[in-house]
Amino acid sequence: MPVPRRPAGSRDESIWTRPVPASGRSAPAFSREEITRAAIDLADGSGLGAVSFRRIAERIGSAPTSIYWYVSDKSELYELMVDAVLAEIDLPEHLAGEWRADLATIAWASLTTYRQHRWYSQLGIHPVPGPGTLRYAEIVLESLTSCGLDEPTAIKVLATMNNYILGFILRERAWQDLTAREQAPARWVEAATAGGPGRPADGPARDRDLSARLTLAGDEGFAFGLDCFLDGIAALLSRRG
């Protein structure tokens, strides 16, 4: 028999600001973690558009209305999904003690996880952090404050690093979607060598331009941008003595 729908909370609060409902005779026997994992699996397989309470309920063997015991709406569900992905990142248990190496390690680990969840960069920032988000921030901020940055500045550096990684993921996803549709990047090379209105048919400048564009969405492109970001942090630390 379906469990009656009972909203889990108000839209004015975060899912992290209230206790997890206890399962019992009147509540469905599953957890927030099961709901979140089912939602992530759906998004991984078919994108965020495939995530619905009905499909989640099918995966966990429950009625769609039962989900409302734990999650009020999709906004709260997205909060859970964001935090769960951040908790997956393989962060170092102990920092190396050198801020540049530490941030590079964290950035590459983040990229690896985000690539497994291509939808992640589409979700917004949630002001109330969950446990996975807090863990991630704590490790990054420890590295930054240990090298002399005050906490407000360190938080801005963390936000800038996240903006770079997620922006890169968005562009990489767009590139992958484009190549999947076109199915033949080699045809772009052929078309470029044929020239066009106002474009020379050949020449070293064209070859360099095309070569650079074809590497923007891979590890080489990410490493270049990350080095630029880290150089900027080094300059900031230098200016502050």
Secondary structure, 3 states (H helix, E strand, C coil): CCCCCCCCCCCCCCHHHCCCCCCCCCCCCCCHHHHHHHHHHHHHHHCHHHCCHHHHHHHHCCCHHHHHHCCCCHHHHHHHHHHHHHHHCCCCCCCCCCHHHHHHHHHHHHHHHHHHCCCHHHCCCCCCCCHHHHHHHHHHHHHHHHCCCCHHHHHHHHHHHHHHHHHHHHHHHHHHHHHHHHCCHHHHHHHHHCCECCECCCCHHHHHHHHHHHCCCCHHHHHHHHHHHHHHHHHHHHHCC
